[in-house]
Amino acid sequence: MAHSKSAKKRVRQNEEQRLRNRHHRSRLRTAIKQLRAAVAAGDKDTSQEQLPRTIALLDRMAGRRVIHRNAAARTKSRLSRLVAKN
């Protein structure tokens, strides 16, 4: 348990940030799942439409350090190949 005033504040800040990151990560995972589902269903229009949005979301999350920038780059590459192959 934190004892000093600054340590207590740090605990509060960490919890708020954890919840914020959790929300962003969940949103990102949902977007990726929707894109993969559209590709699996063979819906070219939807997948072409969702790819730029998902890539923008990945970039935003990497900028906020919710995910690592290399993980974002790797995911963007894989999704782009998947949509192009469809």
MODELLER restraints for C-alpha pairs under 7 A, 6 or more apart:
rsr = mdl.restraints
at = mdl.atoms
rsr.add(forms.Gaussian(group=physical.xy_distance, feature=features.Distance(at['CA:2:A'], at['CA:8:A']), mean=5.42, stdev=0.5))
rsr.add(forms.Gaussian(group=physical.xy_distance, feature=features.Distance(at['CA:21:A'], at['CA:66:A']), mean=5.79, stdev=0.5))
rsr.add(forms.Gaussian(group=physical.xy_distance, feature=features.Distance(at['CA:25:A'], at['CA:66:A']), mean=6.77, stdev=0.5))
rsr.add(forms.Gaussian(group=physical.xy_distance, feature=features.Distance(at['CA:28:A'], at['CA:57:A']), mean=6.70, stdev=0.5))
rsr.add(forms.Gaussian(group=physical.xy_distance, feature=features.Distance(at['CA:28:A'], at['CA:58:A']), mean=6.95, stdev=0.5))
rsr.add(forms.Gaussian(group=physical.xy_distance, feature=features.Distance(at['CA:31:A'], at['CA:54:A']), mean=6.08, stdev=0.5))
rsr.add(forms.Gaussian(group=physical.xy_distance, feature=features.Distance(at['CA:32:A'], at['CA:54:A']), mean=6.63, stdev=0.5))
rsr.add(forms.Gaussian(group=physical.xy_distance, feature=features.Distance(at['CA:35:A'], at['CA:47:A']), mean=5.76, stdev=0.5))
rsr.add(forms.Gaussian(group=physical.xy_distance, feature=features.Distance(at['CA:35:A'], at['CA:50:A']), mean=6.19, stdev=0.5))
rsr.add(forms.Gaussian(group=physical.xy_distance, feature=features.Distance(at['CA:35:A'], at['CA:51:A']), mean=6.89, stdev=0.5))
rsr.add(forms.Gaussian(group=physical.xy_distance, feature=features.Distance(at['CA:38:A'], at['CA:46:A']), mean=6.34, stdev=0.5))
rsr.add(forms.Gaussian(group=physical.xy_distance, feature=features.Distance(at['CA:38:A'], at['CA:47:A']), mean=5.49, stdev=0.5))
rsr.add(forms.Gaussian(group=physical.xy_distance, feature=features.Distance(at['CA:39:A'], at['CA:47:A']), mean=5.90, stdev=0.5))
rsr.add(forms.Gaussian(group=physical.xy_distance, feature=features.Distance(at['CA:39:A'], at['CA:83:A']), mean=6.50, stdev=0.5))
rsr.add(forms.Gaussian(group=physical.xy_distance, feature=features.Distance(at['CA:39:A'], at['CA:86:A']), mean=6.54, stdev=0.5))
rsr.add(forms.Gaussian(group=physical.xy_distance, feature=features.Distance(at['CA:42:A'], at['CA:86:A']), mean=6.98, stdev=0.5))
rsr.add(forms.Gaussian(group=physical.xy_distance, feature=features.Distance(at['CA:47:A'], at['CA:83:A']), mean=6.54, stdev=0.5))
rsr.add(forms.Gaussian(group=physical.xy_distance, feature=features.Distance(at['CA:48:A'], at['CA:83:A']), mean=6.96, stdev=0.5))
rsr.add(forms.Gaussian(group=physical.xy_distance, feature=features.Distance(at['CA:55:A'], at['CA:76:A']), mean=5.98, stdev=0.5))
rsr.add(forms.Gaussian(group=physical.xy_distance, feature=features.Distance(at['CA:58:A'], at['CA:72:A']), mean=5.67, stdev=0.5))
rsr.add(forms.Gaussian(group=physical.xy_distance, feature=features.Distance(at['CA:59:A'], at['CA:72:A']), mean=6.72, stdev=0.5))
rsr.add(forms.Gaussian(group=physical.xy_distance, feature=features.Distance(at['CA:61:A'], at['CA:67:A']), mean=6.12, stdev=0.5))
rsr.add(forms.Gaussian(group=physical.xy_distance, feature=features.Distance(at['CA:62:A'], at['CA:68:A']), mean=5.67, stdev=0.5))
rsr.add(forms.Gaussian(group=physical.xy_distance, feature=features.Distance(at['CA:62:A'], at['CA:69:A']), mean=4.96, stdev=0.5))
rsr.add(forms.Gaussian(group=physical.xy_distance, feature=features.Distance(at['CA:62:A'], at['CA:72:A']), mean=6.28, stdev=0.5))
